Amino acid sequence: MAEPKYQIRARYTDSTVTVYQAYAPEIGLPAAREGGFPAMWRRDRMTWIKPSFLWMMYRCGWGTKEAQGIVVAVEITREGFEWALAHACLSRYEHGLHADRATWKRQLKRAPARVQWDPERDLHLQPLPHRSLQLGLAGEAAHLYADKWIVSITDITTLSHVIHAHVQDGDLDGARQLLPREHPYSVNDEVVAHLRQ
């Protein structure tokens, strides 16, 4: 059965959801070691979190891109994740969803979070027909993320490199067995109705 085009898929528990980010070592290593971001992590700029492991691998080149060499799995509260969704605005104007372009621009400027739906990726990092959620956090949302929502931060750089090595060797089954298990994330329709495209 084909995946729905727009669907949140994530690794989660009853109380948490895992998102992925990649940082330079001076941020990523202390973040994983201390379970929180170091002082040099800037709360005044937008930070993007991704529930899709493979989309993160596409973005950071399996942890090989400059300033993205440390890949971290950040476990956050479901309450925080859903607060961000409820307070987010789509990053682009959608006719029929937004009253008009000017209204959307005002909403985007005020929103502490924004959502992009980008093509999900396969093990070769090629685009798939269905979309993956990217959630940008700024202002109040970035502060809440860093200071309230984080349950744990784990360095998964080695895992990223091992999966990539399997892919390069043509061992896709071996790579798949190591992938984090992501499932459709059930959320109240009222929380995400404004994020549909």
PyMOL CGO cylinders between C-alpha atoms (Angstrom):
from pymol import cmd
from pymol.cgo import CYLINDER

trace = [
    CYLINDER, 0.00, 0.00, 0.00, 1.31, 3.46, -0.92, 0.3, 1, 1, 1, 1, 1, 1,
    CYLINDER, 1.31, 3.46, -0.92, 2.27, 5.85, 1.85, 0.3, 1, 1, 1, 1, 1, 1,
    CYLINDER, 2.27, 5.85, 1.85, -0.02, 8.90, 2.28, 0.3, 1, 1, 1, 1, 1, 1,
    CYLINDER, -0.02, 8.90, 2.28, 1.66, 11.90, 0.66, 0.3, 1, 1, 1, 1, 1, 1,
    CYLINDER, 1.66, 11.90, 0.66, 1.58, 13.96, 3.86, 0.3, 1, 1, 1, 1, 1, 1,
    CYLINDER, 1.58, 13.96, 3.86, 2.00, 11.98, 7.05, 0.3, 1, 1, 1, 1, 1, 1,
    CYLINDER, 2.00, 11.98, 7.05, 4.15, 12.43, 10.14, 0.3, 1, 1, 1, 1, 1, 1,
    CYLINDER, 4.15, 12.43, 10.14, 6.31, 9.34, 10.65, 0.3, 1, 1, 1, 1, 1, 1,
    CYLINDER, 6.31, 9.34, 10.65, 8.63, 9.09, 13.63, 0.3, 1, 1, 1, 1, 1, 1,
    CYLINDER, 8.63, 9.09, 13.63, 10.22, 6.91, 16.25, 0.3, 1, 1, 1, 1, 1, 1,
    CYLINDER, 10.22, 6.91, 16.25, 8.23, 7.50, 19.44, 0.3, 1, 1, 1, 1, 1, 1,
    CYLINDER, 8.23, 7.50, 19.44, 7.05, 6.17, 22.77, 0.3, 1, 1, 1, 1, 1, 1,
    CYLINDER, 7.05, 6.17, 22.77, 3.95, 6.97, 24.82, 0.3, 1, 1, 1, 1, 1, 1,
    CYLINDER, 3.95, 6.97, 24.82, 5.61, 10.14, 26.11, 0.3, 1, 1, 1, 1, 1, 1,
    CYLINDER, 5.61, 10.14, 26.11, 8.42, 11.07, 23.69, 0.3, 1, 1, 1, 1, 1, 1,
    CYLINDER, 8.42, 11.07, 23.69, 9.25, 11.48, 20.02, 0.3, 1, 1, 1, 1, 1, 1,
    CYLINDER, 9.25, 11.48, 20.02, 12.73, 11.31, 18.51, 0.3, 1, 1, 1, 1, 1, 1,
    CYLINDER, 12.73, 11.31, 18.51, 13.96, 13.98, 16.10, 0.3, 1, 1, 1, 1, 1, 1,
    CYLINDER, 13.96, 13.98, 16.10, 17.31, 14.34, 14.39, 0.3, 1, 1, 1, 1, 1, 1,
    CYLINDER, 17.31, 14.34, 14.39, 19.80, 17.16, 13.95, 0.3, 1, 1, 1, 1, 1, 1,
    CYLINDER, 19.80, 17.16, 13.95, 23.44, 17.46, 12.85, 0.3, 1, 1, 1, 1, 1, 1,
    CYLINDER, 23.44, 17.46, 12.85, 26.00, 19.86, 14.26, 0.3, 1, 1, 1, 1, 1, 1,
    CYLINDER, 26.00, 19.86, 14.26, 29.65, 20.77, 14.27, 0.3, 1, 1, 1, 1, 1, 1,
    CYLINDER, 29.65, 20.77, 14.27, 31.61, 18.86, 16.96, 0.3, 1, 1, 1, 1, 1, 1,
    CYLINDER, 31.61, 18.86, 16.96, 31.80, 21.86, 19.30, 0.3, 1, 1, 1, 1, 1, 1,
    CYLINDER, 31.80, 21.86, 19.30, 28.00, 21.76, 19.64, 0.3, 1, 1, 1, 1, 1, 1,
    CYLINDER, 28.00, 21.76, 19.64, 27.08, 18.14, 18.92, 0.3, 1, 1, 1, 1, 1, 1,
    CYLINDER, 27.08, 18.14, 18.92, 29.59, 16.44, 21.22, 0.3, 1, 1, 1, 1, 1, 1,
    CYLINDER, 29.59, 16.44, 21.22, 28.85, 18.41, 24.42, 0.3, 1, 1, 1, 1, 1, 1,
    CYLINDER, 28.85, 18.41, 24.42, 25.12, 18.25, 23.66, 0.3, 1, 1, 1, 1, 1, 1,
    CYLINDER, 25.12, 18.25, 23.66, 25.22, 14.44, 23.61, 0.3, 1, 1, 1, 1, 1, 1,
    CYLINDER, 25.22, 14.44, 23.61, 27.55, 14.29, 26.60, 0.3, 1, 1, 1, 1, 1, 1,
    CYLINDER, 27.55, 14.29, 26.60, 25.51, 16.67, 28.78, 0.3, 1, 1, 1, 1, 1, 1,
    CYLINDER, 25.51, 16.67, 28.78, 22.03, 15.90, 27.46, 0.3, 1, 1, 1, 1, 1, 1,
    CYLINDER, 22.03, 15.90, 27.46, 21.47, 19.55, 26.58, 0.3, 1, 1, 1, 1, 1, 1,
    CYLINDER, 21.47, 19.55, 26.58, 22.86, 22.18, 24.26, 0.3, 1, 1, 1, 1, 1, 1,
    CYLINDER, 22.86, 22.18, 24.26, 26.00, 24.09, 25.25, 0.3, 1, 1, 1, 1, 1, 1,
    CYLINDER, 26.00, 24.09, 25.25, 25.99, 27.84, 25.84, 0.3, 1, 1, 1, 1, 1, 1,
    CYLINDER, 25.99, 27.84, 25.84, 27.23, 28.52, 22.30, 0.3, 1, 1, 1, 1, 1, 1,
    CYLINDER, 27.23, 28.52, 22.30, 24.01, 26.99, 20.87, 0.3, 1, 1, 1, 1, 1, 1,
    CYLINDER, 24.01, 26.99, 20.87, 22.00, 30.03, 19.85, 0.3, 1, 1, 1, 1, 1, 1,
    CYLINDER, 22.00, 30.03, 19.85, 18.40, 30.22, 20.98, 0.3, 1, 1, 1, 1, 1, 1,
    CYLINDER, 18.40, 30.22, 20.98, 17.82, 33.35, 18.88, 0.3, 1, 1, 1, 1, 1, 1,
    CYLINDER, 17.82, 33.35, 18.88, 18.04, 31.57, 15.52, 0.3, 1, 1, 1, 1, 1, 1,
    CYLINDER, 18.04, 31.57, 15.52, 15.76, 29.02, 13.89, 0.3, 1, 1, 1, 1, 1, 1,
    CYLINDER, 15.76, 29.02, 13.89, 16.65, 25.38, 14.45, 0.3, 1, 1, 1, 1, 1, 1,
    CYLINDER, 16.65, 25.38, 14.45, 15.19, 22.61, 12.28, 0.3, 1, 1, 1, 1, 1, 1,
    CYLINDER, 15.19, 22.61, 12.28, 14.27, 19.22, 13.73, 0.3, 1, 1, 1, 1, 1, 1,
    CYLINDER, 14.27, 19.22, 13.73, 13.50, 16.20, 11.59, 0.3, 1, 1, 1, 1, 1, 1,
    CYLINDER, 13.50, 16.20, 11.59, 11.60, 13.06, 12.67, 0.3, 1, 1, 1, 1, 1, 1,
    CYLINDER, 11.60, 13.06, 12.67, 12.91, 11.23, 9.58, 0.3, 1, 1, 1, 1, 1, 1,
    CYLINDER, 12.91, 11.23, 9.58, 16.34, 9.61, 9.98, 0.3, 1, 1, 1, 1, 1, 1,
    CYLINDER, 16.34, 9.61, 9.98, 16.87, 9.24, 6.23, 0.3, 1, 1, 1, 1, 1, 1,
    CYLINDER, 16.87, 9.24, 6.23, 15.89, 12.85, 5.54, 0.3, 1, 1, 1, 1, 1, 1,
    CYLINDER, 15.89, 12.85, 5.54, 18.50, 13.86, 8.12, 0.3, 1, 1, 1, 1, 1, 1,
    CYLINDER, 18.50, 13.86, 8.12, 21.05, 11.67, 6.32, 0.3, 1, 1, 1, 1, 1, 1,
    CYLINDER, 21.05, 11.67, 6.32, 20.17, 13.42, 3.07, 0.3, 1, 1, 1, 1, 1, 1,
    CYLINDER, 20.17, 13.42, 3.07, 20.59, 16.81, 4.71, 0.3, 1, 1, 1, 1, 1, 1,
    CYLINDER, 20.59, 16.81, 4.71, 23.92, 16.06, 6.41, 0.3, 1, 1, 1, 1, 1, 1,
    CYLINDER, 23.92, 16.06, 6.41, 25.39, 13.63, 3.87, 0.3, 1, 1, 1, 1, 1, 1,
    CYLINDER, 25.39, 13.63, 3.87, 25.51, 10.77, 6.38, 0.3, 1, 1, 1, 1, 1, 1,
    CYLINDER, 25.51, 10.77, 6.38, 27.35, 13.07, 8.80, 0.3, 1, 1, 1, 1, 1, 1,
    CYLINDER, 27.35, 13.07, 8.80, 30.07, 14.10, 6.34, 0.3, 1, 1, 1, 1, 1, 1,
    CYLINDER, 30.07, 14.10, 6.34, 29.09, 17.69, 5.50, 0.3, 1, 1, 1, 1, 1, 1,
    CYLINDER, 29.09, 17.69, 5.50, 31.01, 20.57, 7.01, 0.3, 1, 1, 1, 1, 1, 1,
    CYLINDER, 31.01, 20.57, 7.01, 29.56, 21.73, 10.34, 0.3, 1, 1, 1, 1, 1, 1,
    CYLINDER, 29.56, 21.73, 10.34, 27.20, 18.70, 10.31, 0.3, 1, 1, 1, 1, 1, 1,
    CYLINDER, 27.20, 18.70, 10.31, 29.65, 15.96, 11.30, 0.3, 1, 1, 1, 1, 1, 1,
    CYLINDER, 29.65, 15.96, 11.30, 27.94, 15.01, 14.57, 0.3, 1, 1, 1, 1, 1, 1,
    CYLINDER, 27.94, 15.01, 14.57, 24.48, 13.52, 14.11, 0.3, 1, 1, 1, 1, 1, 1,
    CYLINDER, 24.48, 13.52, 14.11, 22.28, 13.48, 17.19, 0.3, 1, 1, 1, 1, 1, 1,
    CYLINDER, 22.28, 13.48, 17.19, 18.98, 11.83, 18.05, 0.3, 1, 1, 1, 1, 1, 1,
    CYLINDER, 18.98, 11.83, 18.05, 17.06, 14.19, 20.31, 0.3, 1, 1, 1, 1, 1, 1,
    CYLINDER, 17.06, 14.19, 20.31, 14.26, 12.65, 22.33, 0.3, 1, 1, 1, 1, 1, 1,
    CYLINDER, 14.26, 12.65, 22.33, 11.69, 15.31, 23.20, 0.3, 1, 1, 1, 1, 1, 1,
    CYLINDER, 11.69, 15.31, 23.20, 8.33, 15.24, 24.93, 0.3, 1, 1, 1, 1, 1, 1,
    CYLINDER, 8.33, 15.24, 24.93, 5.33, 14.51, 22.75, 0.3, 1, 1, 1, 1, 1, 1,
    CYLINDER, 5.33, 14.51, 22.75, 3.63, 17.42, 24.51, 0.3, 1, 1, 1, 1, 1, 1,
    CYLINDER, 3.63, 17.42, 24.51, 6.33, 19.79, 23.25, 0.3, 1, 1, 1, 1, 1, 1,
    CYLINDER, 6.33, 19.79, 23.25, 6.33, 18.33, 19.74, 0.3, 1, 1, 1, 1, 1, 1,
    CYLINDER, 6.33, 18.33, 19.74, 2.58, 18.70, 19.46, 0.3, 1, 1, 1, 1, 1, 1,
    CYLINDER, 2.58, 18.70, 19.46, 2.71, 22.24, 20.91, 0.3, 1, 1, 1, 1, 1, 1,
    CYLINDER, 2.71, 22.24, 20.91, 5.13, 23.14, 18.10, 0.3, 1, 1, 1, 1, 1, 1,
    CYLINDER, 5.13, 23.14, 18.10, 2.83, 21.60, 15.48, 0.3, 1, 1, 1, 1, 1, 1,
    CYLINDER, 2.83, 21.60, 15.48, -0.20, 23.42, 16.88, 0.3, 1, 1, 1, 1, 1, 1,
    CYLINDER, -0.20, 23.42, 16.88, 1.68, 26.76, 16.82, 0.3, 1, 1, 1, 1, 1, 1,
    CYLINDER, 1.68, 26.76, 16.82, 3.37, 26.25, 13.44, 0.3, 1, 1, 1, 1, 1, 1,
    CYLINDER, 3.37, 26.25, 13.44, 2.70, 27.87, 10.09, 0.3, 1, 1, 1, 1, 1, 1,
    CYLINDER, 2.70, 27.87, 10.09, 3.46, 26.32, 6.72, 0.3, 1, 1, 1, 1, 1, 1,
    CYLINDER, 3.46, 26.32, 6.72, 6.67, 27.76, 5.32, 0.3, 1, 1, 1, 1, 1, 1,
    CYLINDER, 6.67, 27.76, 5.32, 5.01, 28.42, 1.97, 0.3, 1, 1, 1, 1, 1, 1,
    CYLINDER, 5.01, 28.42, 1.97, 1.69, 29.90, 0.91, 0.3, 1, 1, 1, 1, 1, 1,
    CYLINDER, 1.69, 29.90, 0.91, -1.03, 27.40, -0.01, 0.3, 1, 1, 1, 1, 1, 1,
    CYLINDER, -1.03, 27.40, -0.01, -4.01, 28.66, -2.01, 0.3, 1, 1, 1, 1, 1, 1,
    CYLINDER, -4.01, 28.66, -2.01, -7.22, 27.40, -0.43, 0.3, 1, 1, 1, 1, 1, 1,
    CYLINDER, -7.22, 27.40, -0.43, -5.63, 26.78, 2.96, 0.3, 1, 1, 1, 1, 1, 1,
    CYLINDER, -5.63, 26.78, 2.96, -4.64, 30.39, 3.69, 0.3, 1, 1, 1, 1, 1, 1,
    CYLINDER, -4.64, 30.39, 3.69, -7.12, 33.22, 3.18, 0.3, 1, 1, 1, 1, 1, 1,
    CYLINDER, -7.12, 33.22, 3.18, -4.61, 35.11, 1.02, 0.3, 1, 1, 1, 1, 1, 1,
    CYLINDER, -4.61, 35.11, 1.02, -0.86, 35.62, 0.68, 0.3, 1, 1, 1, 1, 1, 1,
    CYLINDER, -0.86, 35.62, 0.68, -0.78, 38.66, 3.00, 0.3, 1, 1, 1, 1, 1, 1,
    CYLINDER, -0.78, 38.66, 3.00, -2.59, 36.74, 5.77, 0.3, 1, 1, 1, 1, 1, 1,
    CYLINDER, -2.59, 36.74, 5.77, -0.15, 33.84, 5.40, 0.3, 1, 1, 1, 1, 1, 1,
    CYLINDER, -0.15, 33.84, 5.40, 2.84, 36.22, 5.63, 0.3, 1, 1, 1, 1, 1, 1,
    CYLINDER, 2.84, 36.22, 5.63, 1.47, 37.69, 8.87, 0.3, 1, 1, 1, 1, 1, 1,
    CYLINDER, 1.47, 37.69, 8.87, 0.90, 34.22, 10.31, 0.3, 1, 1, 1, 1, 1, 1,
    CYLINDER, 0.90, 34.22, 10.31, 4.40, 33.12, 9.29, 0.3, 1, 1, 1, 1, 1, 1,
    CYLINDER, 4.40, 33.12, 9.29, 5.98, 36.17, 10.91, 0.3, 1, 1, 1, 1, 1, 1,
    CYLINDER, 5.98, 36.17, 10.91, 4.14, 35.59, 14.22, 0.3, 1, 1, 1, 1, 1, 1,
    CYLINDER, 4.14, 35.59, 14.22, 4.46, 31.80, 14.38, 0.3, 1, 1, 1, 1, 1, 1,
    CYLINDER, 4.46, 31.80, 14.38, 7.17, 30.38, 16.68, 0.3, 1, 1, 1, 1, 1, 1,
    CYLINDER, 7.17, 30.38, 16.68, 7.38, 27.29, 14.46, 0.3, 1, 1, 1, 1, 1, 1,
    CYLINDER, 7.38, 27.29, 14.46, 7.14, 26.48, 10.77, 0.3, 1, 1, 1, 1, 1, 1,
    CYLINDER, 7.14, 26.48, 10.77, 6.57, 23.33, 8.80, 0.3, 1, 1, 1, 1, 1, 1,
    CYLINDER, 6.57, 23.33, 8.80, 7.98, 22.14, 5.50, 0.3, 1, 1, 1, 1, 1, 1,
    CYLINDER, 7.98, 22.14, 5.50, 6.94, 18.94, 3.75, 0.3, 1, 1, 1, 1, 1, 1,
    CYLINDER, 6.94, 18.94, 3.75, 9.94, 17.71, 1.77, 0.3, 1, 1, 1, 1, 1, 1,
    CYLINDER, 9.94, 17.71, 1.77, 10.29, 14.48, -0.24, 0.3, 1, 1, 1, 1, 1, 1,
    CYLINDER, 10.29, 14.48, -0.24, 11.17, 11.52, 1.97, 0.3, 1, 1, 1, 1, 1, 1,
    CYLINDER, 11.17, 11.52, 1.97, 14.40, 9.72, 1.00, 0.3, 1, 1, 1, 1, 1, 1,
    CYLINDER, 14.40, 9.72, 1.00, 15.35, 6.11, 0.37, 0.3, 1, 1, 1, 1, 1, 1,
    CYLINDER, 15.35, 6.11, 0.37, 18.63, 4.45, 1.39, 0.3, 1, 1, 1, 1, 1, 1,
    CYLINDER, 18.63, 4.45, 1.39, 20.34, 5.95, -1.66, 0.3, 1, 1, 1, 1, 1, 1,
    CYLINDER, 20.34, 5.95, -1.66, 18.95, 9.34, -0.51, 0.3, 1, 1, 1, 1, 1, 1,
    CYLINDER, 18.95, 9.34, -0.51, 16.83, 9.60, -3.64, 0.3, 1, 1, 1, 1, 1, 1,
    CYLINDER, 16.83, 9.60, -3.64, 13.43, 11.31, -3.30, 0.3, 1, 1, 1, 1, 1, 1,
    CYLINDER, 13.43, 11.31, -3.30, 10.30, 9.24, -2.69, 0.3, 1, 1, 1, 1, 1, 1,
    CYLINDER, 10.30, 9.24, -2.69, 6.74, 10.22, -3.69, 0.3, 1, 1, 1, 1, 1, 1,
    CYLINDER, 6.74, 10.22, -3.69, 5.61, 10.86, -0.10, 0.3, 1, 1, 1, 1, 1, 1,
    CYLINDER, 5.61, 10.86, -0.10, 6.70, 13.74, 2.09, 0.3, 1, 1, 1, 1, 1, 1,
    CYLINDER, 6.70, 13.74, 2.09, 8.61, 14.07, 5.33, 0.3, 1, 1, 1, 1, 1, 1,
    CYLINDER, 8.61, 14.07, 5.33, 7.95, 16.68, 8.01, 0.3, 1, 1, 1, 1, 1, 1,
    CYLINDER, 7.95, 16.68, 8.01, 10.61, 19.26, 8.83, 0.3, 1, 1, 1, 1, 1, 1,
    CYLINDER, 10.61, 19.26, 8.83, 9.82, 21.45, 11.83, 0.3, 1, 1, 1, 1, 1, 1,
    CYLINDER, 9.82, 21.45, 11.83, 11.56, 24.79, 12.27, 0.3, 1, 1, 1, 1, 1, 1,
    CYLINDER, 11.56, 24.79, 12.27, 11.65, 26.27, 15.77, 0.3, 1, 1, 1, 1, 1, 1,
    CYLINDER, 11.65, 26.27, 15.77, 12.31, 29.94, 16.52, 0.3, 1, 1, 1, 1, 1, 1,
    CYLINDER, 12.31, 29.94, 16.52, 11.73, 32.38, 19.36, 0.3, 1, 1, 1, 1, 1, 1,
    CYLINDER, 11.73, 32.38, 19.36, 9.58, 30.87, 22.09, 0.3, 1, 1, 1, 1, 1, 1,
    CYLINDER, 9.58, 30.87, 22.09, 9.64, 27.42, 20.44, 0.3, 1, 1, 1, 1, 1, 1,
    CYLINDER, 9.64, 27.42, 20.44, 13.46, 27.31, 20.27, 0.3, 1, 1, 1, 1, 1, 1,
    CYLINDER, 13.46, 27.31, 20.27, 13.69, 28.25, 23.95, 0.3, 1, 1, 1, 1, 1, 1,
    CYLINDER, 13.69, 28.25, 23.95, 11.11, 25.65, 24.96, 0.3, 1, 1, 1, 1, 1, 1,
    CYLINDER, 11.11, 25.65, 24.96, 12.88, 23.01, 22.87, 0.3, 1, 1, 1, 1, 1, 1,
    CYLINDER, 12.88, 23.01, 22.87, 16.27, 23.64, 24.43, 0.3, 1, 1, 1, 1, 1, 1,
    CYLINDER, 16.27, 23.64, 24.43, 15.11, 24.25, 27.99, 0.3, 1, 1, 1, 1, 1, 1,
    CYLINDER, 15.11, 24.25, 27.99, 11.94, 22.19, 28.55, 0.3, 1, 1, 1, 1, 1, 1,
    CYLINDER, 11.94, 22.19, 28.55, 11.25, 19.53, 25.93, 0.3, 1, 1, 1, 1, 1, 1,
    CYLINDER, 11.25, 19.53, 25.93, 14.52, 17.60, 25.69, 0.3, 1, 1, 1, 1, 1, 1,
    CYLINDER, 14.52, 17.60, 25.69, 14.55, 14.25, 27.48, 0.3, 1, 1, 1, 1, 1, 1,
    CYLINDER, 14.55, 14.25, 27.48, 17.86, 12.96, 26.05, 0.3, 1, 1, 1, 1, 1, 1,
    CYLINDER, 17.86, 12.96, 26.05, 20.41, 13.60, 23.31, 0.3, 1, 1, 1, 1, 1, 1,
    CYLINDER, 20.41, 13.60, 23.31, 22.33, 10.67, 21.80, 0.3, 1, 1, 1, 1, 1, 1,
    CYLINDER, 22.33, 10.67, 21.80, 25.28, 10.81, 19.41, 0.3, 1, 1, 1, 1, 1, 1,
    CYLINDER, 25.28, 10.81, 19.41, 24.34, 8.53, 16.50, 0.3, 1, 1, 1, 1, 1, 1,
    CYLINDER, 24.34, 8.53, 16.50, 27.17, 9.53, 14.17, 0.3, 1, 1, 1, 1, 1, 1,
    CYLINDER, 27.17, 9.53, 14.17, 28.74, 6.06, 14.25, 0.3, 1, 1, 1, 1, 1, 1,
    CYLINDER, 28.74, 6.06, 14.25, 25.38, 4.45, 13.47, 0.3, 1, 1, 1, 1, 1, 1,
    CYLINDER, 25.38, 4.45, 13.47, 24.97, 6.83, 10.52, 0.3, 1, 1, 1, 1, 1, 1,
    CYLINDER, 24.97, 6.83, 10.52, 28.40, 5.89, 9.17, 0.3, 1, 1, 1, 1, 1, 1,
    CYLINDER, 28.40, 5.89, 9.17, 27.78, 2.14, 9.61, 0.3, 1, 1, 1, 1, 1, 1,
    CYLINDER, 27.78, 2.14, 9.61, 24.45, 2.29, 7.76, 0.3, 1, 1, 1, 1, 1, 1,
    CYLINDER, 24.45, 2.29, 7.76, 26.09, 4.33, 5.02, 0.3, 1, 1, 1, 1, 1, 1,
    CYLINDER, 26.09, 4.33, 5.02, 28.88, 1.74, 4.70, 0.3, 1, 1, 1, 1, 1, 1,
    CYLINDER, 28.88, 1.74, 4.70, 26.28, -1.01, 4.22, 0.3, 1, 1, 1, 1, 1, 1,
    CYLINDER, 26.28, -1.01, 4.22, 24.60, 1.07, 1.50, 0.3, 1, 1, 1, 1, 1, 1,
    CYLINDER, 24.60, 1.07, 1.50, 27.93, 1.68, -0.25, 0.3, 1, 1, 1, 1, 1, 1,
    CYLINDER, 27.93, 1.68, -0.25, 28.66, -2.07, -0.11, 0.3, 1, 1, 1, 1, 1, 1,
    CYLINDER, 28.66, -2.07, -0.11, 25.29, -2.83, -1.68, 0.3, 1, 1, 1, 1, 1, 1,
    CYLINDER, 25.29, -2.83, -1.68, 24.02, -4.49, 1.50, 0.3, 1, 1, 1, 1, 1, 1,
    CYLINDER, 24.02, -4.49, 1.50, 20.64, -2.74, 1.64, 0.3, 1, 1, 1, 1, 1, 1,
    CYLINDER, 20.64, -2.74, 1.64, 19.09, -5.42, 3.85, 0.3, 1, 1, 1, 1, 1, 1,
    CYLINDER, 19.09, -5.42, 3.85, 21.88, -4.93, 6.40, 0.3, 1, 1, 1, 1, 1, 1,
    CYLINDER, 21.88, -4.93, 6.40, 21.34, -1.17, 6.23, 0.3, 1, 1, 1, 1, 1, 1,
    CYLINDER, 21.34, -1.17, 6.23, 17.58, -1.50, 6.69, 0.3, 1, 1, 1, 1, 1, 1,
    CYLINDER, 17.58, -1.50, 6.69, 18.00, -3.67, 9.79, 0.3, 1, 1, 1, 1, 1, 1,
    CYLINDER, 18.00, -3.67, 9.79, 19.92, -0.84, 11.47, 0.3, 1, 1, 1, 1, 1, 1,
    CYLINDER, 19.92, -0.84, 11.47, 17.50, 1.96, 10.60, 0.3, 1, 1, 1, 1, 1, 1,
    CYLINDER, 17.50, 1.96, 10.60, 15.54, 3.51, 13.48, 0.3, 1, 1, 1, 1, 1, 1,
    CYLINDER, 15.54, 3.51, 13.48, 11.97, 2.16, 13.34, 0.3, 1, 1, 1, 1, 1, 1,
    CYLINDER, 11.97, 2.16, 13.34, 9.65, 4.97, 12.33, 0.3, 1, 1, 1, 1, 1, 1,
    CYLINDER, 9.65, 4.97, 12.33, 5.86, 4.61, 12.33, 0.3, 1, 1, 1, 1, 1, 1,
    CYLINDER, 5.86, 4.61, 12.33, 2.91, 6.87, 11.49, 0.3, 1, 1, 1, 1, 1, 1,
    CYLINDER, 2.91, 6.87, 11.49, 2.52, 9.36, 14.31, 0.3, 1, 1, 1, 1, 1, 1,
    CYLINDER, 2.52, 9.36, 14.31, -1.07, 9.74, 15.41, 0.3, 1, 1, 1, 1, 1, 1,
    CYLINDER, -1.07, 9.74, 15.41, -2.01, 13.27, 16.36, 0.3, 1, 1, 1, 1, 1, 1,
    CYLINDER, -2.01, 13.27, 16.36, -5.35, 14.99, 16.87, 0.3, 1, 1, 1, 1, 1, 1,
    CYLINDER, -5.35, 14.99, 16.87, -6.59, 16.34, 13.54, 0.3, 1, 1, 1, 1, 1, 1,
    CYLINDER, -6.59, 16.34, 13.54, -7.21, 19.76, 15.09, 0.3, 1, 1, 1, 1, 1, 1,
    CYLINDER, -7.21, 19.76, 15.09, -3.48, 20.04, 15.79, 0.3, 1, 1, 1, 1, 1, 1,
    CYLINDER, -3.48, 20.04, 15.79, -2.38, 19.55, 12.16, 0.3, 1, 1, 1, 1, 1, 1,
    CYLINDER, -2.38, 19.55, 12.16, -5.35, 20.62, 10.01, 0.3, 1, 1, 1, 1, 1, 1,
    CYLINDER, -5.35, 20.62, 10.01, -3.66, 23.98, 9.31, 0.3, 1, 1, 1, 1, 1, 1,
    CYLINDER, -3.66, 23.98, 9.31, -0.50, 22.20, 8.08, 0.3, 1, 1, 1, 1, 1, 1,
    CYLINDER, -0.50, 22.20, 8.08, -2.04, 20.17, 5.27, 0.3, 1, 1, 1, 1, 1, 1,
    CYLINDER, -2.04, 20.17, 5.27, -1.03, 21.00, 1.71, 0.3, 1, 1, 1, 1, 1, 1,
]
cmd.load_cgo(trace, "trace")
